[in-house]
Amino acid sequence: MAPTPQLQTVILCGGYGTRMGSVTGTTPKPMVSVGGMPLLWHVMRCYADQGHRRFVLCLGYLGEVIRAWFAAHPQPGWEVILVDTGVDASTAGRLAAAAPWLDRDASFFLTYGDGVADVDLAGLLAHHREQGRLATVTALRPQSRFGVLDLDQGVVSRFREKPRLDQYVSGGFFVFEHRLLASLDPRRPLEDGTLAELAQRGELAAWRHGGFWLSVDTPRDLAEINAMYDKEDTPWLAASS
């Protein structure tokens, strides 16, 4: 089987990260520490460990912190392009600003600077190509934060501790075709703008992921991923172990 070609990976890492609380007053959310390294570095490892080491980072809020870190900590074998996309840009606006640095007529990955997973990127890319759509999203069933009660006439018939939910959500690991960039509306968020329109047109495929996934949105999420790291429970780094 021919090796999977190395694609560029666009990472949206310019938001304010307000749900993380006071820590993002001086540190952009992608730069919060996980095991002594920035969360963003862990996100990039999800790709680099599977052979995709060409990155385009869309900077915004406190982008100078990210720029300074990579100047001080170059990663051997990684190509990292840092693009200032504006503090208040939408996610579609950030992607549009990064377009000049993307390979023409080539597919590319896109993700966020705060989510880690053990997504099989070769499988994701193969599914994208089989479907022949403009974009593919990783679909997953997240785990509930709460215990779930099944009720029968006022009596609990079953108690399930934090099960996987029945609904699928976006895991934030995408494959896009370059020609999709021409249809971006930079005034609107990517999620309820371009992606919603692609879904209506039947141009958004879905790759089901049943493995590990964690979006680090809050201090609780940050504590959880650091506790996992301390226990050497790092499934997002499994490709290199």
Secondary structure as GFF3:
##gff-version 3
##sequence-region A 1 241
A	DSSP	beta_strand	8	13	.	.	.	ID=ss1
A	DSSP	three_ten_helix	18	25	.	.	.	ID=ss2
A	DSSP	three_ten_helix	29	31	.	.	.	ID=ss3
A	DSSP	beta_strand	33	34	.	.	.	ID=ss4
A	DSSP	beta_strand	37	38	.	.	.	ID=ss5
A	DSSP	alpha_helix	39	48	.	.	.	ID=ss6
A	DSSP	beta_strand	54	59	.	.	.	ID=ss7
A	DSSP	alpha_helix	63	72	.	.	.	ID=ss8
A	DSSP	beta_strand	79	84	.	.	.	ID=ss9
A	DSSP	alpha_helix	91	98	.	.	.	ID=ss10
A	DSSP	three_ten_helix	99	101	.	.	.	ID=ss11
A	DSSP	beta_strand	108	112	.	.	.	ID=ss12
A	DSSP	beta_strand	115	117	.	.	.	ID=ss13
A	DSSP	alpha_helix	121	131	.	.	.	ID=ss14
A	DSSP	beta_strand	135	140	.	.	.	ID=ss15
A	DSSP	beta_strand	148	152	.	.	.	ID=ss16
A	DSSP	beta_strand	155	160	.	.	.	ID=ss17
A	DSSP	beta_strand	169	176	.	.	.	ID=ss18
A	DSSP	three_ten_helix	178	183	.	.	.	ID=ss19
A	DSSP	alpha_helix	194	200	.	.	.	ID=ss20
A	DSSP	beta_strand	204	208	.	.	.	ID=ss21
A	DSSP	beta_strand	213	215	.	.	.	ID=ss22
A	DSSP	alpha_helix	219	230	.	.	.	ID=ss23
A	DSSP	three_ten_helix	235	240	.	.	.	ID=ss24
###
